[in-house]
Amino acid sequence: MSRASLPAHWRRLPHPLRWIGAAIGGGACVLVGVVLLVLPGPGIALIVVGLLILATEFAWAESLLLRLKRHSAAVTSTVSDRIGRRRRSAP
């Protein structure tokens, strides 16, 4: 996520407040997402949203989010290849 795309009022906050806000908001989203992995709900989507929030202030979250994007693209292409092969071989 680009720093320039953040709203202006968020960028005007002092760094410690931004840091704490991102840590609490993103951490809460990730924790609720982990709980929703075992309970009914959108667990994976909430974990991704939490990482997006954390990535606004933390480099480790940004690198984890980029890694997640690469792996999800690889999984998507693998699944689409297998579906395409299955359709071609079906009578």
Secondary structure, 3 states (H helix, E strand, C coil): CCHHHCCHHHHHCCHHHHHHHHHHHHHHHHHHHHHHHHCCCCHHHHHHHHHHHHCCCCHHHHHHHHHHHHHHHHHHHHHHHHHHHHHHHCC
